[in-house]
Amino acid sequence: MADSKTVRAVAFDYKAVLSAPGHAHDGIAELLRWLDEREVAWVLLTNEPMGASSEIRRLTHTPSR
């Protein structure tokens, strides 16, 4: 059983991840890969229409799951 204090998921506001469409803030791609490597789920939240899923995959070079 996992420790009850273990981080299992992280939520990001899209403005914390993307500085502009197609451009991530410095270090974000590495952070998302680091989370993936540790099986920490993450979600990108926005109320603006955008193709966020494909954009994040493009920025992190991560295949879709």
Secondary structure, 3 states (H helix, E strand, C coil): CCCCCCCCEEEEEHHHHEEECCEECCCHHHHHHHHHHCCCEEEEECCCCCCHHHHHHHHHCCCCC
